[in-house]
Amino acid sequence: MHTHDLSAWRHDHHFGSDTASAERSTRLVMWITAAMMVIEIGAGWWFNSMALLADGWHMSSHALAIGLSAFAYAAARRYARDPRFAFGTWKIEVLGGFASALVLLGIAVLMVAGSLERLWSPSAIHYPEAISVAVLGLVVNLACARLLGGAHHHHHHGHDHGHGHGHDLNLRSAYMHVVADAATSVLAIAALLGGWFYGWAWLDPAMGIVGAVLVAVWAKGLLKETGKVLLDREMDHPVTEEIREGVETMLAESETRVADLHVWRVGRDAYACALTVVTHSMTLTADEVRACFSMHEEIRHSTVEIQRCVD
């Protein structure tokens, strides 16, 4: 049996400058989003705009979800040296992204319910004031998206190598929340302009439903990606077959084959693997097996078991 030492990697991974930058950006966006949420909810209620109110409540879910992302960063940093976490605390960040996606789905349902209620019971809307607030919300959302997008771009290029899976799912979830906010703000503005100039009062709640569908679609994608990591569904990753082929090709002369192989992700850009090989060689070592896939730098931990065939 052979294992790779992960202690140094675990510490460096959670205390890198990229992660610290992402955490700071996420925390700042959380406070900005919370402030804008209060403004939009108050204005939506005061000016009687369902699209603006829906956007405000939608933003409240984002403030909560982005807060979860910030908390996930803080928790991962706090417990980075805790030996109880076998492969570090990266999955706390992924769990934060998963929770954010669930919040997105929940708020999409609430947006649909509120919009349908307004369709059945329409009421007067103060269009000029509501449009002004919606535009302000859009500007804030775009500023937050730029802030998080810059952190995501820096983080992605700082870690992305191997097979290109170095992105930060926690940061991506926060980024998707503000992008979703920006999209619903655009829809709200379009609905308010249509109602103001053409008298299409129905457009306001209709756009609330369209926005909810968009949010639900984005949430579904994020749930799928974070759920895949949390459930260790990585056996369809290209590196899995490359490890198998590398071992069996390079050790073909000793009639060595991979009898059992498991690969799972332990970090944004790091994987672990456990494999059992069956061989006719009486001298084959774990180091020789691991040399067959040493070109894969993303494999940060490996456990090798050798079973020898006695003729």
FINU-815258 format. One record per residue (C-alpha): residue in one letter; x, y, z; residue number from 0. Coordinates in pm, whole numbers, plus 32768, in hexadecimal, padded with zeros to 4 digits. Layout:
a,X,Y,Z,NUM $
...
END
This chain:
m,8000,8000,8000,0 $
h,8078,815F,7FB9,1 $
t,7FE4,82B5,8001,2 $
h,8043,8414,7FA4,3 $
d,8073,851E,80B4,4 $
l,7F62,8629,809F,5 $
s,7FB0,8700,81CF,6 $
a,8069,8816,8118,7 $
w,7F6F,881C,7FFB,8 $
r,7E45,8834,80E7,9 $
h,7ED2,8967,8194,10 $
d,7F44,8A19,8055,11 $
h,7DFA,89D5,7FA7,12 $
h,7D25,8A83,80AB,13 $
f,7E0A,8BA5,80F4,14 $
g,7E66,8C07,7F90,15 $
s,7E46,8D72,7F23,16 $
d,7D3F,8D12,7E1F,17 $
t,7C58,8C7E,7F26,18 $
a,7C8B,8DA8,800C,19 $
s,7C33,8E94,7EEE,20 $
a,7AFA,8DCC,7E9D,21 $
e,7A8F,8DD3,8008,22 $
r,7ABD,8F4D,8022,23 $
s,79FE,8F8B,7EDF,24 $
t,78E3,8EA6,7F4A,25 $
r,78C1,8F4F,809B,26 $
l,78B8,90AB,7FFD,27 $
v,77B4,9042,7EFD,28 $
m,76E0,8FAC,8015,29 $
w,76C5,90FE,80C5,30 $
i,7685,91BE,7F83,31 $
t,7575,90C5,7F1F,32 $
a,74D0,90D7,8075,33 $
a,74BF,9255,8062,34 $
m,742A,9250,7F04,35 $
m,7334,9143,7F6F,36 $
v,72A1,9228,8079,37 $
i,7280,9345,7F7E,38 $
e,71D5,926E,7E74,39 $
i,70E0,91C3,7F60,40 $
g,707D,930F,7FF9,41 $
a,705A,93B6,7EA5,42 $
g,6F99,9290,7E11,43 $
w,6E9F,929D,7F2D,44 $
w,6E83,9419,7F27,45 $
f,6E63,9438,7DAB,46 $
n,6D91,92FD,7D87,47 $
s,6E73,924C,7C8B,48 $
m,6E6B,90D3,7C93,49 $
a,6F9C,90B9,7BB0,50 $
l,7060,91A2,7C93,51 $
l,6FE3,90F6,7DCE,52 $
a,7036,8FA1,7D3E,53 $
d,718F,901F,7CE2,54 $
g,71BD,909E,7E46,55 $
w,7155,8F57,7EE8,56 $
h,7224,8EA0,7DE8,57 $
m,7349,8F78,7E53,58 $
s,7304,8F1F,7FBF,59 $
s,733A,8DB2,7F6A,60 $
h,747E,8E12,7EC2,61 $
a,74F0,8ED6,7FF3,62 $
l,74B2,8D9D,80C3,63 $
a,7558,8CB5,7FC8,64 $
i,7686,8D95,7F99,65 $
g,769A,8DA7,8114,66 $
l,76A7,8C2B,8115,67 $
s,77C4,8C3A,801B,68 $
a,7882,8D2F,80F7,69 $
f,7842,8C50,8227,70 $
a,78BE,8B20,8164,71 $
y,7A08,8BD0,8119,72 $
a,7A30,8C34,8286,73 $
a,79E0,8AD4,8304,74 $
a,7ACE,8A32,8208,75 $
r,7BE3,8B1F,8276,76 $
r,7B9D,8AEA,83E8,77 $
y,7BAC,896F,83D5,78 $
a,7CBB,8951,82CB,79 $
r,7DB0,88B9,83C7,80 $
d,7CAE,87DC,8472,81 $
p,7D2A,8672,844E,82 $
r,7BC4,85F0,8461,83 $
f,7B96,865D,82F6,84 $
a,7C4E,854A,823A,85 $
f,7C77,8612,80F9,86 $
g,7C52,8774,8178,87 $
t,7B21,8854,8184,88 $
w,7AEB,88A7,8016,89 $
k,799A,87FA,800D,90 $
i,7914,88F5,810A,91 $
e,792A,89F1,7FEE,92 $
v,787C,8901,7F01,93 $
l,776D,88C7,8004,94 $
g,773D,8A40,8016,95 $
g,7707,8A47,7E9D,96 $
f,760D,8928,7EB7,97 $
a,754A,89DD,7FC9,98 $
s,7548,8B1A,7EF6,99 $
a,74B1,8A5C,7DD3,100 $
l,739C,89D5,7EB5,101 $
v,734D,8B38,7F25,102 $
l,733A,8BA1,7DB8,103 $
l,723A,8A92,7D6E,104 $
g,716A,8AF4,7E9C,105 $
i,715D,8C61,7E3F,106 $
a,7101,8C09,7CD7,107 $
v,6FCB,8B58,7D5B,108 $
l,6F6F,8C87,7E2F,109 $
m,6F9F,8D6E,7D04,110 $
v,6EB0,8C9D,7C31,111 $
a,6DA9,8C99,7D46,112 $
g,6DBD,8E12,7D7B,113 $
s,6DB0,8E5B,7C07,114 $
l,6C7F,8D7C,7BD0,115 $
e,6BCE,8E28,7CEF,116 $
r,6C12,8F7C,7C4F,117 $
l,6B94,8EFD,7AFD,118 $
w,6A44,8EA4,7B9B,119 $
s,6A33,8FE3,7C6A,120 $
p,6AE1,9100,7BAB,121 $
s,6B0F,9253,7C50,122 $
a,6B9C,93A8,7BF2,123 $
i,6D15,93CF,7BD7,124 $
h,6DE4,950D,7C04,125 $
y,6EB7,94D1,7ACF,126 $
p,6FB8,95EF,7ACB,127 $
e,7022,95B8,7C33,128 $
a,7026,943D,7C11,129 $
i,70F9,9451,7AD4,130 $
s,71F6,9534,7B82,131 $
v,7225,943A,7C9C,132 $
a,723B,9315,7BA9,133 $
v,734D,93C8,7AE5,134 $
l,740B,9409,7C28,135 $
g,73EB,9298,7C7D,136 $
l,7474,9237,7B28,137 $
v,75A1,931D,7B51,138 $
v,75EB,9287,7CA6,139 $
n,75C6,9125,7C20,140 $
l,76B2,9169,7AFF,141 $
a,77B2,9201,7BEC,142 $
c,779E,90CD,7CCE,143 $
a,77B6,8FE4,7BA2,144 $
r,78EE,909B,7B30,145 $
l,7983,9081,7C8C,146 $
l,7942,8F0B,7CAA,147 $
g,7991,8ECE,7B3B,148 $
g,7AE9,8F66,7B6A,149 $
a,7B29,8E85,7C96,150 $
h,7AA9,8D57,7BD3,151 $
h,7B88,8DA5,7AA7,152 $
h,7CBC,8DC9,7B82,153 $
h,7C67,8C91,7C49,154 $
h,7C1E,8BC2,7B13,155 $
h,7D67,8C16,7A6A,156 $
g,7E24,8BE9,7BAD,157 $
h,7DB0,8A81,7BD9,158 $
d,7D38,8A01,7A8B,159 $
h,7E16,88F1,79FE,160 $
g,7E0C,877F,79B0,161 $
h,7CAB,8744,792F,162 $
g,7C25,889F,7973,163 $
h,7B5C,8865,7AB0,164 $
g,7C03,896D,7B87,165 $
h,7ADA,8A53,7BB1,166 $
d,7A4F,8AB9,7D03,167 $
l,78E9,8A3B,7D21,168 $
n,78A7,8B11,7E53,169 $
l,7918,8C4D,7D9E,170 $
r,7859,8BE1,7C69,171 $
s,7719,8BBD,7D35,172 $
a,773F,8D20,7DBD,173 $
y,7786,8DA0,7C5D,174 $
m,7652,8CEF,7BD3,175 $
h,757B,8D91,7CDF,176 $
v,75DC,8EF3,7C7C,177 $
v,75C0,8E9F,7B07,178 $
a,7463,8E15,7B4A,179 $
d,7414,8F57,7C03,180 $
a,748C,9024,7ADA,181 $
a,73B4,8F57,79ED,182 $
t,727B,8F83,7AC0,183 $
s,72C6,90F8,7ADB,184 $
v,72D1,910E,7960,185 $
l,7186,9053,794B,186 $
a,70EC,9136,7A52,187 $
i,715A,926F,7994,188 $
a,70CF,91E5,784D,189 $
a,6F85,918D,78F4,190 $
l,6F63,92E4,7997,191 $
l,6FB5,939A,7852,192 $
g,6EB2,92C8,7797,193 $
g,6DAC,9312,789C,194 $
w,6DFE,9485,78A6,195 $
f,6E05,94CC,7730,196 $
y,6D10,93C9,76AA,197 $
g,6C2E,9384,77D2,198 $
w,6C92,9216,77E0,199 $
a,6C5E,91E9,7955,200 $
w,6C67,906F,792B,201 $
l,6DD2,9087,78BC,202 $
d,6E48,90D4,7A1E,203 $
p,6DDD,8F86,7ABC,204 $
a,6E24,8ECA,7977,205 $
m,6F8F,8F35,7986,206 $
g,6F98,8EC0,7AF0,207 $
i,6F3F,8D62,7A73,208 $
v,7043,8D71,795B,209 $
g,714B,8DDB,7A58,210 $
a,70EB,8CBD,7B3E,211 $
v,7117,8BC1,7A23,212 $
l,7271,8C4A,79D2,213 $
v,72D6,8C38,7B3F,214 $
a,7258,8AD2,7B5D,215 $
v,731F,8A66,7A2A,216 $
w,7460,8AFE,7AB3,217 $
a,7420,8A65,7C08,218 $
k,73EF,890E,7B6C,219 $
g,7542,8925,7ABF,220 $
l,75F1,898D,7BFE,221 $
l,7546,8876,7CC4,222 $
k,75BA,8778,7BC5,223 $
e,7723,87EA,7BCC,224 $
t,7744,880F,7D45,225 $
g,7681,86CF,7D83,226 $
k,7771,8613,7CA1,227 $
v,7895,867F,7D7A,228 $
l,77E5,863C,7EC5,229 $
l,7784,84DD,7E53,230 $
d,78E2,8492,7DC7,231 $
r,7859,844C,7C6C,232 $
e,79A5,8463,7BB7,233 $
m,79CE,830B,7B1E,234 $
d,7970,8397,79C7,235 $
h,7A8B,8495,79D9,236 $
p,7B94,8461,78C6,237 $
v,7CAC,843B,79C5,238 $
t,7C0E,82F7,7A44,239 $
e,7C39,823F,78FC,240 $
e,7D8D,82E2,78C3,241 $
i,7E0B,8251,7A0D,242 $
r,7D8E,80F8,79AE,243 $
e,7E25,8107,7851,244 $
g,7F6F,8193,78D2,245 $
v,7F9F,807C,79CE,246 $
e,7F39,7F5F,78E8,247 $
t,8002,7FE4,77BE,248 $
m,8145,8033,7877,249 $
l,813D,7EEF,793F,250 $
a,80C5,7E0D,7827,251 $
e,8200,7D38,782D,252 $
s,81B7,7CC8,7991,253 $
e,804D,7C7C,7934,254 $
t,7FCE,7D7F,7A2A,255 $
r,7E66,7DEE,7A1D,256 $
v,7D91,7ED8,7AEC,257 $
a,7C94,7E0B,7BAF,258 $
d,7BF3,7F28,7C70,259 $
l,7C07,80A2,7C47,260 $
h,7B5D,81C1,7CFC,261 $
v,7B95,8333,7CB2,262 $
w,7AF7,8457,7D6B,263 $
r,7B30,85CB,7D8B,264 $
v,7BC7,8659,7ECA,265 $
g,7BFC,87C1,7E58,266 $
r,7BB8,88B2,7D3B,267 $
d,7CE2,8830,7C7B,268 $
a,7D34,86F2,7D3B,269 $
y,7CC8,8588,7D2E,270 $
a,7D0B,8452,7DFC,271 $
c,7D11,82EE,7D7E,272 $
a,7D1A,8192,7E0F,273 $
l,7D71,8070,7D2D,274 $
t,7DB4,7EFF,7D44,275 $
v,7E91,7E58,7C40,276 $
v,7EB8,7CE7,7BFA,277 $
t,8012,7C8A,7B77,278 $
h,80F5,7B63,7B22,279 $
s,8225,7C2B,7B90,280 $
m,82BB,7BCD,7CDF,281 $
t,837D,7D13,7CF9,282 $
l,8282,7E1B,7C8D,283 $
t,8269,7F39,7D88,284 $
a,8160,803F,7DCD,285 $
d,824F,8151,7D5D,286 $
e,8274,80AA,7C09,287 $
v,80FB,809A,7BE6,288 $
r,80D4,8205,7C46,289 $
a,81E1,826A,7B4C,290 $
c,80F3,81F7,7A3B,291 $
f,800E,831F,7A82,292 $
s,8109,8414,7B16,293 $
m,80CC,8502,79F2,294 $
h,7F76,854C,7A87,295 $
e,7FD0,865C,7B81,296 $
e,7E64,8679,7BEB,297 $
i,7E82,8527,7C9D,298 $
r,7EEC,85A5,7DF6,299 $
h,7EAF,8463,7EB7,300 $
s,7ECD,82FA,7E4B,301 $
t,7EA5,81AE,7EF8,302 $
v,7F2C,807C,7E41,303 $
e,7EEC,7F11,7E9A,304 $
i,7FAC,7E01,7DE4,305 $
q,7F28,7C9D,7DC5,306 $
r,8022,7BA5,7D38,307 $
c,7FC3,7A76,7C6A,308 $
v,8084,793F,7CCB,309 $
d,80A5,784E,7BA1,310 $
END
